[in-house]
Amino acid sequence: MNKTLRTAALALALAALPTIGGAQTAGNRAPIMWGADEVEYAGETLTLRGKAELVQGDNRFRADRISGFNQSGDSQLEATGNVYFVTPEQTIRGDRATYNTASGDIVVTGDVILTQGENVMTGGRLTYNVRTEAARIQGGSGQRVQGVFYPERDGA
């Protein structure tokens, strides 16, 4: 892999693993590992295809395809197919996701499942801001938002 491709891969990976729920407080200085069955670099866009994965510390971003580009210092990632974002506290699953470093928003769409411990929420679209930890989940196409929440157990 040439130096330009390595640099682009690093730039993509640096923007790839946002903090969710404070999970990356120490992990943001951890090495960034990435892998895929195929890598393509064209212009400002780096694309990982086939079991695409970015890992930093305890955070993992995985999809069939992850593509990222840098524009005016802000990076954006787009992931499609079997998208997972996993931290020690949460797992977000969907069909498609975008992450914008400028706004800090991750938008996950299509059969969205958010789990935190035993608690589960489902819907059609999840918007999560990594800076404010504000989340909004919506239904879609006649789909309702649903959830199962377990109260904390004393002494358990």
C-alpha positions as CSV (number, residue, x, y, z in Angstrom):
1,M,0.0,0.0,0.0
2,N,1.5,3.3,-1.0
3,K,2.0,6.2,1.5
4,T,-1.0,8.2,0.2
5,L,-3.3,5.3,0.7
6,R,-2.0,4.7,4.2
7,T,-2.4,8.4,5.1
8,A,-6.0,8.4,3.7
9,A,-6.8,5.2,5.7
10,L,-5.5,6.8,8.8
11,A,-7.5,10.0,8.2
12,L,-10.6,7.9,7.7
13,A,-10.0,5.9,10.8
14,L,-9.3,8.9,12.9
15,A,-12.8,10.3,12.2
16,A,-14.5,6.9,12.3
17,L,-14.9,6.0,15.9
18,P,-17.0,8.6,17.6
19,T,-17.5,8.7,21.4
20,I,-20.8,7.2,22.4
21,G,-21.8,7.5,26.0
22,G,-18.3,8.5,27.1
23,A,-16.9,5.1,26.0
24,Q,-13.9,6.6,24.3
25,T,-12.5,8.9,27.0
26,A,-9.1,7.1,27.1
27,G,-9.5,5.2,23.8
28,N,-9.2,8.2,21.5
29,R,-5.4,7.9,21.7
30,A,-5.4,4.1,21.2
31,P,-4.1,2.7,17.9
32,I,-6.7,2.5,15.1
33,M,-6.9,-0.8,13.3
34,W,-8.9,-1.3,10.1
35,G,-9.5,-4.2,7.7
36,A,-11.5,-5.2,4.7
37,D,-11.5,-7.7,1.9
38,E,-10.9,-4.8,-0.5
39,V,-9.6,-1.2,-0.2
40,E,-10.0,1.5,-2.9
41,Y,-8.7,5.1,-2.8
42,A,-10.1,7.6,-5.3
43,G,-9.6,11.3,-5.0
44,E,-10.5,12.2,-1.4
45,T,-12.5,9.0,-0.8
46,L,-11.3,5.8,0.8
47,T,-13.6,2.8,0.6
48,L,-13.4,-0.4,2.6
49,R,-15.5,-3.3,1.1
50,G,-16.2,-6.8,2.5
51,K,-16.2,-7.2,6.2
52,A,-15.1,-3.6,6.6
53,E,-14.1,-2.8,10.1
54,L,-12.6,0.1,12.1
55,V,-11.5,-0.6,15.7
56,Q,-10.1,1.8,18.3
57,G,-9.8,0.8,21.9
58,D,-13.1,-0.9,22.9
59,N,-15.1,0.7,20.0
60,R,-15.8,-1.1,16.8
61,F,-17.5,0.2,13.6
62,R,-18.4,-2.6,11.2
63,A,-20.3,-2.9,7.9
64,D,-20.3,-4.6,4.5
65,R,-18.9,-1.3,3.1
66,I,-17.5,1.8,4.8
67,S,-16.6,4.9,2.7
68,G,-15.1,8.1,4.0
69,F,-14.0,11.4,2.7
70,N,-12.5,14.6,4.1
71,Q,-13.9,18.0,3.0
72,S,-12.6,21.3,4.4
73,G,-11.2,19.5,7.4
74,D,-14.5,17.7,8.3
75,S,-14.8,14.0,7.6
76,Q,-17.9,12.1,6.8
77,L,-18.3,8.3,6.9
78,E,-21.0,6.3,5.2
79,A,-21.6,2.7,6.0
80,T,-24.0,0.3,4.3
81,G,-25.1,-3.3,4.9
82,N,-25.1,-4.9,8.3
83,V,-23.9,-1.8,10.1
84,Y,-22.8,-2.2,13.7
85,F,-21.3,0.4,16.1
86,V,-20.3,-1.3,19.3
87,T,-19.0,0.3,22.5
88,P,-18.7,-1.4,26.0
89,E,-22.0,0.2,26.9
90,Q,-24.1,0.1,23.7
91,T,-24.6,-1.6,20.4
92,I,-26.3,0.2,17.5
93,R,-27.3,-1.9,14.5
94,G,-28.9,-0.8,11.2
95,D,-28.8,-1.1,7.5
96,R,-27.1,2.2,6.8
97,A,-25.2,4.9,8.8
98,T,-23.6,8.3,8.3
99,Y,-21.3,10.0,10.7
100,N,-20.3,13.7,10.4
101,T,-17.4,14.9,12.4
102,A,-18.4,18.5,12.2
103,S,-21.8,18.0,13.8
104,G,-21.0,14.9,15.8
105,D,-24.2,13.2,14.5
106,I,-24.5,9.6,13.7
107,V,-27.6,8.8,11.7
108,V,-28.5,5.1,11.5
109,T,-31.5,4.0,9.3
110,G,-33.4,0.9,8.3
111,D,-34.3,-1.8,11.0
112,V,-32.5,0.1,13.8
113,I,-31.8,-1.7,17.0
114,L,-30.2,0.0,20.0
115,T,-29.2,-2.1,23.0
116,Q,-27.8,-1.0,26.3
117,G,-27.4,-3.9,28.7
118,E,-30.7,-5.7,28.6
119,N,-32.6,-2.7,27.4
120,V,-33.6,-2.6,23.7
121,M,-35.2,0.0,21.4
122,T,-36.1,-0.5,17.8
123,G,-37.2,1.9,15.1
124,G,-36.5,3.1,11.5
125,R,-34.1,5.9,12.2
126,L,-31.7,6.8,15.1
127,T,-29.9,10.2,15.3
128,Y,-27.3,10.3,18.1
129,N,-24.9,13.1,18.9
130,V,-21.6,11.9,20.2
131,R,-20.9,15.2,22.0
132,T,-24.2,15.9,23.7
133,E,-25.3,12.2,24.0
134,A,-28.7,13.4,22.8
135,A,-30.6,10.6,20.9
136,R,-33.8,10.5,18.9
137,I,-35.3,7.4,17.5
138,Q,-38.2,7.5,15.0
139,G,-40.4,4.9,13.3
140,G,-40.8,4.9,9.6
141,S,-43.1,3.6,6.8
142,G,-45.8,2.6,9.3
143,Q,-43.2,1.3,11.8
144,R,-43.5,2.3,15.4
145,V,-40.7,2.9,17.9
146,Q,-40.7,0.1,20.4
147,G,-38.7,-0.7,23.5
148,V,-38.1,-3.1,26.4
149,F,-36.6,-1.6,29.5
150,Y,-35.6,-3.5,32.6
151,P,-35.6,-1.7,35.9
152,E,-32.3,-1.7,37.9
153,R,-32.2,-4.5,40.3
154,D,-31.1,-3.8,43.9
155,G,-28.3,-6.1,45.0
156,A,-27.9,-7.8,41.6
